[in-house]
């Protein structure tokens, strides 16, 4: 399999986070309408998905310049705090206050994707936003964000909606009462990195680039029909697969995943429940909702039972049986991972 990085740029607010499993679902709908995107077509590839995934999407991560090179702001690993910030003799309470660990939720990963916990640097929202601001070349964005009392990487907001009663020409009692749906915004002009692992026997990066470009033009996720979820696809780059050195004994995930519990000795993760919903033509069906799936959110760390695990560049399982209205529906339960060394003395408990 081949690994690539696509750079995308949001063009406004989004109603749905840019997570790997949702991006995979959007890509599948593109393949359903354009059979040329997948060798043999989507229906044929769905049959073998659980045995052999043909494309895996990461979640989207902020991209920034740091120390003269590109870095990616990934979620801080879901590990015990003493693993990331070793004790120096102070009490745990002092360490929490001095380092403000809870706020340092971003981990700066270099462009070579070499994850070394001893060398990682961490940032909170405010400091990462300041980094993005210092690199902004567009003068209008610099002026706008300079006026902000506190800059942000991701800012929550709201989108007001109402429905007009055609008999009265006004809003009013339910179901015509105005309401607000939550949306969020990235720092203006930000670039986001998407990592994509694919089987070149089934598809290629040019086809994936084309599909994501269409998704960005038409809109991604919730409220796409009213202009939300737009983004541009800027560039693509092939990357070497992250190498698992002789000392690697753990894996850091780049998207939500459903791992095989029999494959790991230890697991550190934040549970994430995907309340899926069909898109495209099935969004208007009598039952557009999928069965909820419990996943390990991106940033999870898994310690495999043996080194044979590192012979594959991904972990997880393919998910089926998630829909009553579309029995053949599949869901990405796989994740690209970064191999790294987790010190045994710091592994803690499950």
Buried (B, 14 or more C-beta within 10 A) or exposed (E): BBBBBBBBBBBBBBBBBBBBBBBBBBBBBBBBEBEEBBBEBBEEBBEEBBEEBBBBBBBBBBBBEBEEEBBBBBBBBBBEBEBBBEEEEEEEEEBBEEBEBEEBBBBBBBBEBBBEBEEBEBBBBEBBBBBBBEEBEEEEBBEEBEEEEEBBBBBEEEBEEEEEEEEEEEBBEEEBEEEEEEBBBBBBBBBBBBBBBBBEEBBBBEBBBBBBBBBBEEBBBBBBEEEBBBBBBEEBEEBEEBEBEEEBBBBBBBBBBBBEEEBBEBBBBEEBEBEBBBBEEBEEEEEBBBBEBEBBBBBBBBBBEEEEBBEEBBBBBBBBEBBEEBEEBBBBBBBBBBBBBBEEEEBEEE
